[in-house]
């Protein structure tokens, strides 16, 4: 991470993800979240969309498992790293720089994921989640993992609605069938950046204490 956490937020309270990622490939690579993988393990490979794909950890893992994957992220540096990481693993991932709250998926998907990458405002999150729900094939699965805002004690320069909650996400995807929804202790998941980096969802643990935070994991599907 370049700079400290306070510097990551602009005057509008938005997080600057280009200050998080270097664009250098493996240095930015996040290991795919094990709990997210558990939620999708039983699904047959199909067409997948990873919203907020970062440096490609989950998208590349899905591609290695036989999925046809589209990955989208707001950060040019993240996508640059994702392209390098996909090339290194010799897998094809269709990668695009875009704001997921404004970007509209093309076609329908059997799986859509968002792993600790929801936008930093309620309005933008609602837009991204509703578009995701609309882009599911009949029987398609949506998996969302994110910090549970009610347990977060860091505010810094971020806006009042920067943090989300399981209840907020559930309200945005009304109409989908909820398969699983749970709030877990943070140690239940591990986001580490390969051998050179260790981080929690784009924020280094050394920058601020998050041991008391919790995360939620949600899996839902569109009725066939």
C-alpha positions, -999 to +999 in steps of 0.1 A: +000+000+000+013+034-009+008+060+018-014+057+049-051+049+053-061+085+058-045+095+025-065+068+007-097+088+011-104+118-011-123+149+000-155+132-011-149+102+012-142+078-016-114+053-013-086+056-038-079+020-049-052+031-073-032+039-042-036+003-030-025-016-060+009-013-077+000-028-111+030-051-108+012-084-109+021-109-082+030-082-057-008-073-056-022-108-059-048-118-032-054-154-024-090-162-031-111-162+000-116-198+013-151-191+026-161-177-008-147-208-025-167-230-001-199-212-012-192-220-049-174-253-048-205-274-056-215-253-087-208-266-122-185-243-142-203-218-164-200-181-171-188-160-141-185-123-133-163-111-105-173-075-096-144-056-079-119-083-090-088-065-077-056-082-089-075-113-100-072-137-071-107-151-073-112-145-110-081-165-118-090-193-094-124-196-111-108-197-145-085-224-133-116-244-123-131-242-157-152-211-155-154-185-183-147-154-163-152-116-167-135-094-141-143-058-135-125-033-112-124+005-108-086+005-104-065+006-135-036-007-114-056-036-101-066-046-137-030-043-149-019-067-121-048-090-129-038-092-165-002-101-156-013-126-130-037-143-154-010-145-181+014-161-155-012-187-147-019-193-184-057-187-181-080-165-200-100-138-180-118-110-197-108-080-177-122-045-178-117-012-159-151+002-148-171+015-119-194-014-110-221+009-098-223+025-133-212-004-155-239-027-169-231-064-174-233-077-209-253-109-212-263-132-183-241-151-159-243-184-140-222-169-111-216-134-100-192-126-071-182-095-051-156-102-025-150-072-002-153-048-031-187-031-028-188+007-036-183+031-007-218+047-008-253+032-002-266+045-035-237+030-055-239-003-037-277-006-044-270+001-081-243-025-083-262-052-065-294-047-084-275-049-117-258-080-105-291-096-096-306-087-129-277-102-148-281-137-133-292-166-155-323-184-141-307-206-115-276-184-114-258-177-081-248-144-064-221-145-038-212-114-017-187-111+011-180-078+029-173-062+062-203-060+085-205-022+091-220-024+125-188-040+139-164-015+122-149+011+145-128+029+119-142+060+103-112+081+093-121+104+064-147+081+049-183+091+043-211+082+067-224+055+046-191+040+035-196+008+054-225-016+045-242-044+063-258-078+056-293-063+061-285-035+035-274-061+009-304-083+015-327-054+009-309-047-024-314-082-038-351-087-030-365-113-054-335-136-052-337-168-031-313-166-001-293-198+003-270-188+031-263-156+050-241-154+080-219-129+099-185-143+109-155-133+130-127-118+108-103-147+114-128-169+095-113-155+063-078-146+051-069-122+024-031-123+019-011-110-009+012-139-018+046-139-003+053-102-004+021-086+009-003-093+036-035-073+036-072-074+046-094-064+017-071-038+003-061-024+037-030-034+055-036-047+090-007-026+102-025+005+093-054+001+116-067-025+140-095-047+127-094-077+150-128-071+164-145-066+130-168-091+115-176-100+079-207-113+063-210-140+036-241-143+014-251-167-013-284-163-032-298-175-065-323-165-091-352-190-092-351-212-123 
